[in-house]
Amino acid sequence: MDQQASGDHVLYSVEEGVATITLNRPDAMNALTISMKAALLEALEHARDDAEARAVLLTGAGRGFCAGQDLREHADNLDAGVGLDNTVRAHYNPIILTITGMGKPVIAAVNGFAAGAGASLALACDFRVAADGAKFAMAFLGIGLAPDSGASWTLPRLVGAAKARELLLLGEPVTAARALELGMVTSVVPGDELTASARALAVRLAQGPTQAYGATKQALDFSAAHSLEDSLEMEADLQDACAKTEDHHNATRAFLAKRRPTFDGR
Ligand code: T3D
């Protein structure tokens, strides 16, 4: 898939094992239209299935990361009598499940405002590297809507139940510095260092034991909704699978030979 294959509003490229997906509607702060959501899902599925891609970097073009639902298209739909029925289920949920189910690390490089479903997108990723000028706004209530795209699930797990309730009910923008204090982001860097910094993390992850990353994500997701006993069982299954990988065999031999391991993702 080349840069244009998923549409001009969502760019896709792979370099050094990192698939970069760029939301590219800077004039509208990368707000999501229906066609853009379809293109984003296509790009994410492509990254999932792309053997060359061992980590995924999600970012926005221009001064915003993503302003959530495109409210112009949304208003047109409301005027035309097209309700919300099924739109979240049809358009947003598959995107979030593809990010969270990605068997490789996903990093959001949050370059500016992440609002509404745009914030949810970032929260669904494994890591969030934020520019110092970035802000998060759980903007749903501001337009009379409730959270979607997983914010009610991801946010309490990142910041705790009480703070998530506050952020979702008040909808006040959260600066990058505050987001770091709250545990909403992995790191905050100067804006002009964001691309290099997020990319360095993605490249590092792309050079790691891809299957073990996938298994770790699976174990964490499973444990969030299961008992200790069930989670121990899941860990045992996942460990059996990891123990069969070339990466595990090679890294174990490298340890004994006092060499730095290299991982091929197999
Ligand atoms: O239908 C469904 O599926 C429902 C699902 C809903 C999920 C959601 O995401 S609900 C939340 C929707 N998003 C918002 O409510 C955020 C709206 N945007 C803002 O609050 C502000 O734009 C920002 C805080 C993000 C940034 O503010 P600022 O002052 O830096 O920029 P701006 O001037 O407001 O925006 C710049 C341009 O982007 C402007 O266009 P213009 O006037 O220059 O032609 C603005 O209209 C456009 N823009 C920003 N956000 C959206 C948008 N256009 C369409 N939809 C947007 N969400």
Residues whose N, C-alpha, C, O or C-beta is under 5 A from the ligand:
A	BS01	T3D	D27 A28 M29 A31 A67 G68 Q69 D70 L71 R72 H74 T87 V88 F113 A115 G116 A117 G118 A139 F140
